[in-house]
Amino acid sequence: MNNEAYLALGSNMGDRELYLKNALISLSNNSSIEIVNISSIYETDPVGYTDQSEFLNMVIHIKTDLTAFELLKVTQTIEKKLERKRDVEWGPRTLDLDILLYNHENIETEQLIVPHPRMFERSFVLVPLFELNSNAVNPTTEVLVSVIIEQLSDKKGVRIWKQKNGEDVFALTES
């Protein structure tokens, strides 16, 4: 697998943990994707549209043979399979799967922007990313994620919900 990527997963409708688990299973069942590591699960306050339930969020590190655009198609297919609806911008959803980083590339097209355009404004993305890679940087500015997190005001809205430990790191992907 030639490419490395970080994906964000989030859910705030129904059985939030089950949606995350099913997304992980779907990703791990794809022969072109290897899940390298997963973060703890964080419960987070909604951002943008705040009149909704709290989210469960996490980040995963993957290796893949897929291009960034092929990976986007896979994530959108999984979202659709798990009944993702896009009724309200930043509104409630069963599942949100976003490509945060893909290798060290900057991609800007109508279909895909990498790094994710708002990820460096959101603690609910950066805190679990930092958990997986304390040396992660914004590939556009080369600023460390740890430095960016320190400057964000929404850190209090990100709380550990299910702590990852070394022994059960892949427990969510077990059927």
C-alpha positions as CSV (number, residue, x, y, z in Angstrom):
1,M,0.0,0.0,0.0
2,N,1.7,3.1,-1.3
3,N,-0.4,5.9,0.2
4,E,-1.1,7.1,3.7
5,A,-4.2,9.0,4.8
6,Y,-6.0,10.2,7.8
7,L,-9.8,10.0,7.9
8,A,-12.2,11.6,10.3
9,L,-15.4,9.7,11.4
10,G,-18.3,11.4,13.1
11,S,-21.9,10.5,14.1
12,N,-24.6,12.2,16.1
13,M,-27.8,10.3,15.2
14,G,-29.1,6.9,16.4
15,D,-26.6,4.4,17.7
16,R,-23.5,6.7,17.2
17,E,-21.0,4.1,18.2
18,L,-22.5,1.4,15.9
19,Y,-22.3,3.8,12.9
20,L,-18.6,4.3,13.6
21,K,-18.1,0.6,14.1
22,N,-19.9,-0.2,10.8
23,A,-17.8,2.4,8.9
24,L,-14.6,0.9,10.3
25,I,-15.8,-2.6,9.3
26,S,-16.6,-1.4,5.8
27,L,-13.2,0.3,5.4
28,S,-11.3,-2.8,6.8
29,N,-13.3,-5.1,4.4
30,N,-11.9,-3.1,1.4
31,S,-8.8,-5.0,0.1
32,S,-7.2,-1.7,-1.0
33,I,-7.4,-0.2,2.5
34,E,-5.4,-1.2,5.6
35,I,-6.3,0.4,8.9
36,V,-3.1,1.2,10.7
37,N,-4.4,2.9,13.8
38,I,-7.5,4.4,15.3
39,S,-7.9,7.1,17.9
40,S,-10.0,7.0,21.0
41,I,-13.6,8.1,20.5
42,Y,-14.4,11.6,21.6
43,E,-17.8,13.1,22.4
44,T,-17.9,16.6,21.0
45,D,-20.2,19.6,21.0
46,P,-21.7,20.4,17.6
47,V,-19.9,23.2,15.6
48,G,-21.6,25.5,13.2
49,Y,-25.2,24.4,13.5
50,T,-25.4,23.9,17.3
51,D,-29.1,22.9,17.7
52,Q,-28.4,19.2,17.5
53,S,-27.1,16.3,19.6
54,E,-23.4,15.8,20.6
55,F,-21.2,13.9,18.2
56,L,-18.9,10.9,18.6
57,N,-15.8,11.6,16.6
58,M,-12.6,9.8,15.9
59,V,-9.7,9.7,13.4
60,I,-8.1,6.7,11.7
61,H,-4.8,6.3,10.0
62,I,-4.9,4.1,6.9
63,K,-2.6,2.9,4.1
64,T,-4.2,2.4,0.7
65,D,-3.5,1.7,-2.9
66,L,-6.4,4.0,-3.8
67,T,-5.9,7.5,-5.2
68,A,-7.4,10.3,-3.2
69,F,-10.4,10.4,-5.6
70,E,-11.0,6.6,-5.4
71,L,-10.8,6.9,-1.6
72,L,-13.4,9.7,-1.7
73,K,-15.7,7.4,-3.7
74,V,-15.3,4.6,-1.2
75,T,-16.0,6.9,1.8
76,Q,-19.1,8.4,0.0
77,T,-20.4,4.9,-0.8
78,I,-20.0,3.9,2.9
79,E,-21.8,7.1,4.0
80,K,-24.7,6.3,1.6
81,K,-24.8,2.6,2.8
82,L,-25.1,3.8,6.4
83,E,-27.9,6.2,5.4
84,R,-26.0,9.5,5.5
85,K,-28.4,12.4,4.8
86,R,-27.3,15.9,3.9
87,D,-30.4,17.9,4.9
88,V,-28.9,20.7,6.9
89,E,-25.3,22.1,6.4
90,W,-23.3,20.9,9.4
91,G,-26.5,19.3,10.7
92,P,-27.2,15.9,12.2
93,R,-25.9,12.9,10.4
94,T,-25.7,9.1,10.9
95,L,-22.1,9.2,9.6
96,D,-19.6,11.7,8.3
97,L,-16.4,10.3,6.7
98,D,-13.9,12.9,5.7
99,I,-10.4,12.6,4.1
100,L,-8.3,14.9,6.3
101,L,-4.8,14.3,4.9
102,Y,-3.6,12.2,2.0
103,N,0.2,11.6,1.9
104,H,1.6,15.1,2.2
105,E,-0.4,16.4,-0.7
106,N,-2.4,19.5,-1.3
107,I,-5.4,18.8,-3.6
108,E,-8.0,21.3,-4.6
109,T,-10.8,20.3,-7.0
110,E,-14.5,20.7,-7.1
111,Q,-14.9,17.2,-5.7
112,L,-12.1,17.1,-3.1
113,I,-10.0,19.4,-1.0
114,V,-7.1,18.0,1.0
115,P,-6.1,18.9,3.6
116,H,-9.7,19.1,4.6
117,P,-10.6,22.8,4.3
118,R,-11.8,23.3,7.9
119,M,-9.9,20.7,9.8
120,F,-7.4,23.2,11.2
121,E,-10.2,25.1,12.8
122,R,-11.7,22.1,14.6
123,S,-10.5,20.6,17.9
124,F,-12.8,17.6,17.4
125,V,-10.6,16.7,14.4
126,L,-7.2,17.8,15.6
127,V,-7.3,16.3,19.1
128,P,-7.8,12.7,17.8
129,L,-5.4,13.3,14.9
130,F,-2.7,14.5,17.4
131,E,-3.4,11.3,19.5
132,L,-2.4,9.2,16.4
133,N,0.4,11.4,15.2
134,S,2.0,13.9,17.5
135,N,4.2,15.1,14.6
136,A,1.3,15.8,12.2
137,V,1.6,19.1,10.4
138,N,-0.6,21.3,8.2
139,P,1.0,20.4,4.8
140,T,0.2,23.9,3.5
141,T,1.9,25.9,6.3
142,E,4.1,23.2,7.9
143,V,2.7,24.2,11.4
144,L,2.5,21.4,13.9
145,V,-1.0,20.3,14.8
146,S,-0.1,20.6,18.5
147,V,0.6,24.3,18.0
148,I,-2.7,24.8,16.1
149,I,-4.6,23.0,18.9
150,E,-3.2,25.3,21.5
151,Q,-4.7,28.3,19.6
152,L,-8.2,26.9,19.2
153,S,-11.0,28.0,21.6
154,D,-13.2,25.0,21.3
155,K,-11.0,22.4,23.1
156,K,-13.4,22.2,26.0
157,G,-16.0,20.8,23.7
158,V,-13.9,17.7,23.0
159,R,-14.1,15.0,25.7
160,I,-12.8,11.4,25.8
161,W,-15.9,9.1,25.4
162,K,-14.2,5.7,24.9
163,Q,-10.4,5.6,25.7
164,K,-8.4,3.6,23.3
165,N,-5.8,1.3,25.0
166,G,-3.2,-0.8,23.3
167,E,-5.0,-4.1,23.8
168,D,-8.3,-3.3,22.2
169,V,-7.2,-0.8,19.5
170,F,-9.1,-2.7,16.8
171,A,-12.0,-3.9,18.9
172,L,-14.4,-1.6,17.0
173,T,-13.6,-3.5,13.7
174,E,-14.5,-6.9,15.1
175,S,-17.8,-8.2,13.8
